Each structure stands twice: as C-alpha cells, then as structure tokens.
Amino acid sequence: MTKVKITVLKTLLLDEVVKEYGKEGLGKCAAMKEGAVYYADVKCPEGFCHTAWNCIYQYVFALANGGGKEGFFYNDWTKDNGVAISSCNDGFRPVIFKLEATDIPSEK
C-alpha cells in the first residue's frame, strides 16, 4: 500500500442554490483551503474534513492499493492514470479534490 496525495483544487459556492435554500451569510467551505495538500492511505489525514473524507475515501483506498493504474471506470474519466478527481457532497459549497497515486510507502 502507498500513500495518496490529496490536493484541494477548488472550493466553490453555488450562489443560485444558496440564494434559494441557504442561510443568510453562508460562504465557501471554511474547513478546506485551495492548494492545501494532504497524504493519506486508509486513515483520514489530520486536519482534513471528515465529511469530505467519507466522500473521497473509496478513490483514495483504490489508488493506495494500486487501483487506477489503467484509469477509472471505462478509462474515460481522467486523462492521467493513477489520478482521480472527486468532491465532497455539500450541495451549497462543494470542494473539488485531485487524488494522485504515489510511490510513498504507507506506514501501515
């Protein structure tokens, strides 16, 4: 098993959805910062949002165990093998992550 590099690509705010359904003053996710980098295998990295972790974990697990080398799904998803793009499921302020397989051995 190897570590997976997790990079926060984008923190979004879906203005139209917030305007119709959100509370006044709702802003972008305060837990994740664009450009932040984490390394993980089977455990949620320290300081990482647990809700987001639950959304991306299956891809982290697959990459940490050698999956994704031939791409994901029908190899029509990401242009680079060993890479997944995933997000948390916050309907107001989703966060987009880039997950990359590495050669860094897991501490497990």
C-alpha positions in Angstrom: 0.0 0.0 0.0 1.2 3.5 -0.8 0.1 7.0 0.2 -2.2 9.1 -2.0 -1.6 12.8 -2.5 -4.7 14.8 -2.0 -4.8 18.4 -3.3 -7.6 20.8 -2.7 -8.3 22.1 -6.2 -11.3 24.3 -5.7 -13.7 25.5 -3.0 -16.9 26.5 -4.6 -20.1 28.3 -3.6 -23.2 27.6 -5.7 -24.8 31.0 -5.5 -28.1 30.2 -7.1 -28.6 27.2 -4.7 -27.5 29.3 -1.7 -29.8 32.1 -2.6 -32.8 29.9 -2.8 -32.1 27.4 0.1 -29.2 28.6 2.1 -29.0 30.6 5.3 -28.0 34.3 5.1 -24.2 34.8 5.1 -23.3 31.2 4.0 -19.9 31.2 2.4 -17.4 28.8 0.9 -16.2 25.9 3.0 -14.1 27.1 5.9 -12.5 23.7 6.6 -10.6 23.2 3.3 -8.3 25.7 1.7 -7.4 25.8 -2.1 -3.9 24.5 -2.7 -3.7 22.5 0.6 -2.0 19.1 0.3 -2.6 16.0 2.4 -1.2 12.5 2.2 -3.4 9.5 3.2 -3.9 5.8 2.8 -6.7 4.3 4.9 -7.0 6.9 7.6 -8.4 10.4 7.3 -5.4 12.8 7.4 -5.1 15.1 10.3 -6.9 18.4 9.8 -8.9 17.0 6.9 -12.7 17.4 6.9 -14.3 14.1 7.9 -17.4 14.6 5.8 -15.2 15.2 2.7 -13.1 12.1 3.6 -16.2 10.0 3.6 -17.0 11.2 0.1 -13.5 10.6 -1.4 -12.3 7.6 0.6 -13.2 4.9 -1.9 -10.9 6.5 -4.5 -8.1 7.1 -2.0 -8.4 3.4 -1.0 -8.3 2.2 -4.6 -5.3 4.4 -5.5 -3.4 3.4 -2.3 -3.9 -0.3 -3.3 -2.7 0.0 -6.9 -6.0 0.8 -8.5 -6.4 3.4 -11.2 -3.2 2.4 -13.0 -5.3 1.7 -16.1 -7.7 4.6 -15.4 -11.0 4.5 -13.6 -14.4 3.3 -14.9 -14.1 2.8 -18.7 -10.8 4.7 -18.8 -12.8 7.7 -20.0 -12.7 9.8 -16.8 -9.3 11.4 -16.2 -6.6 11.9 -18.8 -3.8 10.6 -16.5 -3.8 7.1 -15.0 -3.4 7.0 -11.2 -5.4 10.2 -10.8 -8.9 10.7 -9.6 -10.9 14.0 -9.3 -13.6 13.8 -6.6 -15.5 16.1 -4.4 -17.4 16.4 -1.1 -21.2 16.3 -1.3 -22.0 19.7 0.2 -24.8 20.9 -2.1 -24.1 24.6 -1.3 -20.3 24.7 -1.1 -18.6 21.6 -2.7 -14.9 21.2 -2.6 -13.0 19.5 -5.5 -10.0 17.3 -4.8 -7.3 15.8 -7.0 -6.2 12.4 -5.8 -2.8 11.1 -7.1 -1.2 7.7 -6.5 2.4 8.0 -5.2 5.3 5.7 -4.6 5.5 6.7 -0.9 5.1 3.6 1.2 2.2 3.5 3.7 3.2 3.4 7.3 0.7 0.6 7.8 
